[in-house]
């Protein structure tokens, strides 16, 4: 250890001795650690006493804490609790193997999951801490939260995680809360990822070809967040009762329509599927009014399909730029 390393260590120990709270653990601290880390009252008390009795490797100096204090307090932390969060992550650093890196393009690695927010995972900061490879959780985007209601009107909060976040969270939970089993369900919805710089994805079109590229002042349509938006339906979504059950639209209005650049096929012998082709497909046009309605439709179609652009031709001659569900398998 160099002279400067020794001085840094001594300064850190001095900070710890100066700023270490009284041995008496207050109720507010116990409750906060229960909320942040999902500990029982006894566990929170034991962890706090252990933290204060030992000089942790993750001890922050006052100057270090001041740099991040405002942001971490917004997440529910104070200096001690954030030091403990760093300790938990440092004690279980994930290792990056070659197999995990080469798997990034597989379908499994692109999967998403809904995590029910409860127990030690009842707050977004606690989930961020356990689901992140990086101890500095502030550098990671917050996972989206979804709310659902059951028949009794009880609201449940769900956090959407990527495959790698789920794996990291399970690994960290096995150490910090070995007796807690998180409730995870696959998030299988049709992907809507419309490019803002090209026509991709469009039914029956390879948007990278030169003659399909955008002009300088051209914007692809529909855009990612455009609502209302026309959809071309085929198969079961042409059934008004199905639309009622999915979107709540009591009087769904369809218009007979067709699209070009595709063909219909079947998968698993019973599900109709639209794929790229050179034909004309007959069906119905329906105006989706909001993202909420679209989310219900995407959930019904599942990740076996993706949302793609198309030109919807109404039987009365009207042509609109719309969307449809293309089978991806």
C-alpha positions as CSV (number, residue, x, y, z in Angstrom):
1,X,0.0,0.0,0.0
2,X,1.4,3.4,-1.0
3,X,1.6,6.4,1.3
4,X,-1.3,8.0,-0.6
5,X,-3.4,4.8,-0.4
6,X,-2.7,4.7,3.3
7,X,-3.8,8.3,3.8
8,X,-7.0,7.7,1.9
9,X,-7.8,4.7,4.0
10,X,-7.1,6.6,7.2
11,X,-9.2,9.5,6.1
12,X,-12.0,7.2,5.2
13,X,-11.8,5.6,8.7
14,X,-11.8,9.0,10.3
15,X,-14.9,10.0,8.3
16,X,-16.6,6.7,9.5
17,X,-15.7,7.3,13.1
18,X,-16.8,11.0,13.0
19,X,-20.1,10.4,11.2
20,X,-21.0,7.0,12.5
21,X,-24.5,7.2,14.1
22,X,-25.1,6.4,17.7
23,X,-25.2,2.7,18.6
24,X,-28.9,3.1,19.3
25,X,-30.7,2.3,16.1
26,X,-33.8,4.5,15.6
27,X,-37.2,3.1,14.3
28,X,-37.1,5.3,11.3
29,X,-33.8,3.8,10.1
30,X,-35.2,0.3,10.7
31,X,-38.3,1.0,8.7
32,X,-36.4,2.6,5.9
33,X,-34.1,-0.4,5.5
34,X,-37.2,-2.7,5.6
35,X,-38.7,-0.7,2.7
36,X,-35.5,-0.4,0.7
37,X,-34.1,-3.9,1.1
38,X,-37.2,-5.9,2.0
39,X,-35.8,-7.0,5.4
40,X,-37.9,-8.0,8.3
41,X,-37.7,-5.8,11.3
42,X,-35.2,-8.1,13.0
43,X,-33.1,-8.4,9.8
44,X,-33.0,-4.6,9.4
45,X,-31.9,-4.1,13.0
46,X,-29.1,-6.8,12.6
47,X,-27.9,-5.3,9.3
48,X,-27.8,-1.8,10.7
49,X,-25.9,-2.8,13.8
50,X,-23.4,-4.8,11.7
51,X,-22.9,-1.9,9.3
52,X,-22.2,0.5,12.2
53,X,-20.0,-1.9,14.1
54,X,-17.7,-2.6,11.1
55,X,-15.8,-0.3,8.8
56,X,-17.4,-1.2,5.4
57,X,-15.3,-1.3,2.2
58,X,-18.1,0.7,0.6
59,X,-17.8,3.6,3.1
60,X,-18.3,6.9,1.3
61,X,-16.5,10.0,2.4
62,X,-18.6,13.2,3.1
63,X,-17.4,14.7,-0.2
64,X,-18.4,11.6,-2.2
65,X,-21.8,11.5,-0.6
66,X,-22.5,15.2,-1.2
67,X,-21.9,14.7,-4.9
68,X,-24.8,12.2,-5.1
69,X,-26.8,13.0,-2.0
70,X,-29.7,14.8,-3.7
71,X,-30.3,12.1,-6.3
72,X,-30.0,9.2,-3.8
73,X,-32.3,10.8,-1.3
74,X,-34.9,11.2,-4.1
75,X,-34.6,7.4,-4.5
76,X,-35.2,6.9,-0.7
77,X,-31.6,6.5,0.4
78,X,-29.6,8.2,3.0
79,X,-25.8,7.8,3.4
80,X,-25.9,4.5,5.4
81,X,-28.5,2.8,3.3
82,X,-26.7,3.6,0.0
83,X,-23.4,2.3,1.4
84,X,-25.2,-0.9,2.3
85,X,-26.7,-1.1,-1.2
86,X,-23.2,-0.7,-2.7
87,X,-22.0,-3.4,-0.3
88,X,-24.7,-5.9,-1.4
89,X,-23.7,-5.3,-5.1
90,X,-20.0,-5.5,-4.4
91,X,-20.4,-8.8,-2.6
92,X,-22.1,-10.4,-5.6
93,X,-20.5,-9.0,-8.8
94,X,-21.7,-10.8,-11.8
95,X,-19.1,-12.4,-14.1
96,X,-19.4,-11.9,-17.9
97,X,-18.7,-15.2,-19.6
98,X,-18.2,-15.7,-23.3
99,X,-21.4,-17.7,-23.6
100,X,-23.5,-14.9,-22.1
101,X,-22.0,-12.4,-24.5
102,X,-22.5,-14.6,-27.6
103,X,-26.2,-15.2,-26.5
104,X,-27.2,-11.5,-26.8
105,X,-28.8,-12.0,-30.2
106,X,-30.9,-15.0,-29.3
107,X,-34.7,-14.7,-28.8
108,X,-34.4,-15.5,-25.1
109,X,-32.0,-12.6,-24.5
110,X,-34.6,-10.3,-26.1
111,X,-37.4,-11.5,-23.8
112,X,-39.0,-9.3,-21.3
113,X,-40.7,-10.1,-18.0
114,X,-43.2,-8.4,-15.6
115,X,-42.1,-8.5,-12.0
116,X,-44.8,-8.1,-9.3
117,X,-43.7,-5.3,-6.9
118,X,-43.9,-6.7,-3.4
119,X,-41.8,-7.7,-0.4
120,X,-38.2,-6.6,-0.9
121,X,-39.1,-5.6,-4.4
122,X,-41.9,-3.2,-3.5
123,X,-40.1,0.0,-4.6
124,X,-38.4,1.0,-7.8
125,X,-35.1,1.9,-6.1
126,X,-34.8,-1.6,-4.5
127,X,-35.5,-3.2,-7.9
128,X,-32.9,-1.0,-9.6
129,X,-30.3,-1.9,-7.0
130,X,-30.8,-5.6,-7.4
131,X,-31.4,-5.7,-11.2
132,X,-28.3,-3.6,-12.2
133,X,-24.8,-4.8,-13.0
134,X,-23.6,-1.3,-12.2
135,X,-23.5,-0.2,-8.5
136,X,-24.2,3.3,-9.6
137,X,-27.9,2.8,-10.2
138,X,-28.3,6.4,-11.2
139,X,-26.6,5.7,-14.5
140,X,-29.3,3.1,-15.4
141,X,-32.7,3.9,-16.8
142,X,-35.7,3.2,-14.6
143,X,-37.6,0.1,-15.6
144,X,-41.2,1.0,-16.7
145,X,-44.0,0.3,-14.3
146,X,-47.4,-1.1,-15.3
147,X,-50.6,-1.2,-13.2
148,X,-53.3,-3.8,-13.3
149,X,-56.6,-4.2,-11.5
150,X,-58.3,-7.4,-10.5
151,X,-62.0,-8.0,-10.3
152,X,-62.1,-6.7,-6.7
153,X,-60.6,-3.4,-7.8
154,X,-57.2,-4.0,-6.1
155,X,-54.3,-2.4,-8.0
156,X,-51.1,-4.3,-8.5
157,X,-47.8,-2.7,-9.7
158,X,-45.6,-4.5,-12.1
159,X,-42.1,-3.6,-13.2
160,X,-40.9,-4.5,-16.7
161,X,-37.5,-6.1,-16.9
162,X,-35.2,-7.1,-19.7
163,X,-33.8,-10.7,-19.7
164,X,-30.4,-9.6,-18.4
165,X,-32.0,-7.5,-15.7
166,X,-34.1,-10.5,-14.6
167,X,-31.0,-12.7,-14.4
168,X,-29.1,-10.2,-12.4
169,X,-32.0,-9.6,-10.0
170,X,-32.4,-13.3,-9.4
171,X,-28.7,-13.7,-8.7
172,X,-28.6,-10.8,-6.3
173,X,-31.8,-11.9,-4.5
174,X,-30.4,-15.4,-3.9
175,X,-27.8,-13.7,-1.6
176,X,-29.7,-10.8,-0.1
177,X,-33.1,-12.5,0.3
178,X,-32.6,-16.3,-0.1
179,X,-36.1,-17.1,1.2
180,X,-38.0,-14.7,-1.1
181,X,-39.3,-16.0,-4.4
182,X,-40.2,-13.2,-6.9
183,X,-43.3,-13.5,-9.0
184,X,-42.3,-13.1,-12.7
185,X,-44.4,-13.6,-15.8
186,X,-43.2,-13.4,-19.4
187,X,-44.2,-10.2,-21.2
188,X,-45.2,-11.6,-24.6
189,X,-46.6,-8.8,-26.7
190,X,-46.2,-8.0,-30.4
191,X,-43.3,-5.6,-30.8
192,X,-43.9,-2.1,-32.1
193,X,-40.6,-0.6,-33.1
194,X,-41.1,1.8,-36.0
195,X,-38.0,3.5,-37.4
196,X,-38.0,7.3,-37.5
197,X,-35.3,7.3,-40.2
198,X,-36.6,4.7,-42.7
199,X,-39.8,2.8,-43.7
200,X,-38.7,-0.1,-41.6
201,X,-40.6,-2.3,-40.9
202,X,-43.1,-2.3,-43.7
203,X,-45.1,-5.3,-45.0
204,X,-43.5,-6.7,-48.2
205,X,-40.8,-4.1,-48.3
206,X,-37.0,-4.3,-47.8
207,X,-36.5,-0.7,-46.5
208,X,-32.7,-0.8,-46.9
209,X,-32.9,-0.9,-50.7
210,X,-31.9,2.4,-52.4
211,X,-35.3,3.0,-54.1
212,X,-37.1,2.6,-50.7
213,X,-35.0,5.1,-48.8
214,X,-36.5,8.3,-47.5
215,X,-36.1,11.7,-49.2
216,X,-34.3,14.4,-47.2
217,X,-37.6,16.1,-46.1
218,X,-39.7,12.9,-45.8
219,X,-40.9,11.5,-42.5
220,X,-42.1,7.9,-42.3
221,X,-45.7,7.4,-41.3
222,X,-47.3,6.3,-39.1
223,X,-44.7,7.3,-36.5
224,X,-44.0,5.4,-33.3
225,X,-46.3,7.4,-31.1
226,X,-49.1,8.3,-33.6
227,X,-52.7,7.8,-32.4
228,X,-55.3,7.3,-33.6
229,X,-54.0,5.0,-36.3
230,X,-55.6,2.7,-38.8
231,X,-54.9,-1.0,-38.5
232,X,-55.5,-3.7,-41.1
233,X,-57.0,-6.8,-39.5
234,X,-57.5,-10.4,-40.7
235,X,-58.6,-13.5,-38.9
236,X,-60.1,-13.3,-35.4
237,X,-59.5,-9.5,-35.0
238,X,-62.2,-9.0,-37.7
239,X,-64.7,-10.3,-35.1
240,X,-66.5,-7.4,-33.4
241,X,-67.0,-9.4,-30.2
242,X,-63.2,-10.0,-29.9
243,X,-62.5,-6.2,-30.3
244,X,-65.2,-5.5,-27.7
245,X,-63.5,-7.8,-25.2
246,X,-60.0,-6.5,-25.9
247,X,-60.6,-2.7,-26.1
248,X,-63.9,-2.1,-24.5
249,X,-65.2,-0.5,-27.7
250,X,-69.0,-1.3,-27.5
251,X,-69.7,-0.5,-31.1
252,X,-66.5,-1.3,-33.2
253,X,-66.7,0.1,-36.7
254,X,-65.0,-1.9,-39.5
255,X,-64.3,-0.9,-43.1
256,X,-63.7,-3.5,-45.7
257,X,-60.1,-3.2,-46.9
258,X,-57.1,-4.9,-48.4
259,X,-53.3,-4.7,-48.2
260,X,-50.6,-5.6,-50.8
261,X,-47.2,-7.1,-50.3
262,X,-48.4,-10.1,-48.2
263,X,-50.0,-13.5,-48.0
264,X,-51.9,-15.5,-45.4
265,X,-50.6,-18.7,-44.0
266,X,-51.3,-20.9,-41.0
267,X,-49.2,-21.8,-38.0
268,X,-49.8,-24.7,-35.6
269,X,-52.6,-25.6,-38.0
270,X,-55.1,-23.2,-36.5
271,X,-53.8,-19.6,-36.3
272,X,-54.0,-17.3,-39.3
273,X,-50.7,-15.4,-40.0
274,X,-49.8,-12.6,-42.4
275,X,-46.3,-12.8,-43.9
276,X,-44.5,-11.0,-46.7
277,X,-45.5,-12.0,-50.2
278,X,-46.6,-10.7,-53.6
279,X,-50.3,-11.0,-53.2
280,X,-53.3,-9.0,-52.0
281,X,-54.9,-9.9,-48.7
282,X,-58.5,-9.0,-48.0
283,X,-59.7,-8.0,-44.5
284,X,-60.9,-5.1,-42.5
285,X,-59.7,-1.7,-41.4
286,X,-60.2,-0.5,-37.8
287,X,-59.2,2.8,-36.2
288,X,-57.2,2.2,-33.0
289,X,-57.8,5.3,-30.9
290,X,-55.1,5.1,-28.2
291,X,-52.0,3.3,-26.9
292,X,-54.1,1.5,-24.3
293,X,-56.3,0.0,-27.0
294,X,-53.2,-0.9,-29.0
295,X,-51.5,-2.5,-26.0
296,X,-54.5,-4.8,-25.6
297,X,-54.2,-5.9,-29.2
298,X,-50.5,-6.4,-29.0
299,X,-50.9,-8.5,-25.9
300,X,-53.6,-10.6,-27.7
301,X,-51.3,-11.2,-30.7
302,X,-48.3,-12.0,-28.5
303,X,-44.6,-11.9,-29.5
304,X,-45.3,-14.3,-32.4
305,X,-46.2,-11.1,-34.3
306,X,-44.8,-7.7,-34.8
307,X,-46.4,-4.4,-35.8
308,X,-45.4,-3.2,-39.3
309,X,-46.4,-0.4,-41.6
310,X,-48.6,-1.0,-44.6
311,X,-50.9,0.9,-47.0
312,X,-54.5,0.1,-46.2
313,X,-56.8,0.3,-49.2
314,X,-60.5,0.8,-48.4
315,X,-63.0,-0.6,-50.8
316,X,-64.4,2.9,-51.4
317,X,-61.0,3.8,-52.9
318,X,-59.5,5.6,-49.8
319,X,-55.9,4.8,-49.1
320,X,-54.3,5.4,-45.7
321,X,-50.9,4.7,-44.2
322,X,-51.5,2.3,-41.4
323,X,-50.3,-0.7,-39.4
324,X,-50.9,-4.4,-39.3
325,X,-49.6,-7.5,-37.5
326,X,-47.0,-9.6,-39.3
327,X,-46.0,-13.1,-38.2
328,X,-42.5,-13.6,-37.0
329,X,-42.7,-17.1,-35.6
